[in-house]
Amino acid sequence: MFVSKKFAALVVAGAFALTACGGSGGSGGSGDTAASAGSGAQQSPAAANPRIKLVINGGLGDKSFFDSAYEGLQRAQQELGYELKVVELGSDRTKWEPGFEDAAAADDYDILAAGTFDVVDYIGKLAPEYPGKKFWVFDAPVDYGGANGACSNKCANVYSVTFKQNEGGFLAGFLAQKAVDAKALPGAESLTKVGVIGGVKIPVIDDFIVGFKAGYSQAGGKDSDVLVQYVGGDKPFGDPAKGKEVSTAMYGQGAAIVWPVAGLSGLGVFESAVASKRYTFGIDSDQYQTLTDPAQRGTLITSILKNVGNALFKAAQQEKSGSVKYGAIESVGLAEDAVGYVDDAHFKQLVPEQVRQELQEAAEKVKSGAVKVPSAF
């Protein structure tokens, strides 16, 4: 079973970061598993205790996307013997490029890990300068073809992993419609609309939204009942006040559920849900576990997971055996347990058994390929 009873325990161990799906500007990805221009050749087994440096284009604290990444690398440290260092570059974008340059120049790592669309050009330019080092990019691929002056070595020392977040979005949309249609949410029985808040309009965020709309439609809902808005501004993934403002407006328009796909900005949605006595879904991590306010936790129906931490832990395991495919992109989704949803006691309390069964059946169809989820890519 790929729904995530098991992830609650894993995510609690994590610390915190800046964005839900992508730093401060989101990410891009490849829709299918693919080997790019690099060879994708297997590497020789790594040193006994490799040093990983996680460089964050932001800061710890989103209880979501980078929390998951950090948690996965913490597991690699605790269970596989890796050494782990974290560098936080803050939210000032002007400091990101020099920050990555300094991080890459320091001889205190064997593997430099970084995520989101915002970092791919930095890594693409730096990796060829440090051929003796390895780089992991998550939630976005470097351009192995060498565009924009990057990847002059075809990024043969870079492993990219992307996620089929459209599949997670499909599950969210399907569940939202079924829960609303079943009048299962106390205090919201008469409402028919739902909402999605993206950080900014970029392909990786729209991939969630396209999937959500497809799942909502598959479950029998009308596209006109799905409200969509973006946080935007200078801090699309770091503005809880704007997230609260947008979600309050959606609840005012009759939304029973609002799903934030907006990193730290999503924390404002949970505040709004409490005030409006409405409901939410979490994103990326099991936010029922990472949120500390009991009232906010009570608004969560489930969390739609992008298991970045699992992907990085898997890479750490493969690194030990020399089987990481550098110079290539790997794309993972439901079939690889890389996306999913939390099926815990709280979920069972809010969602009727019939709806849970229908959601599980829909997930199995996506996992098997019987249902093809559209993508923004």
Summary of the structure (lengths in Angstrom):
residues: 377
radius of gyration: 19.7
end to end distance: 27.5
largest distance: 61.0
contacts: 1539
relative contact order: 0.20
helix: 43%
strand: 19%
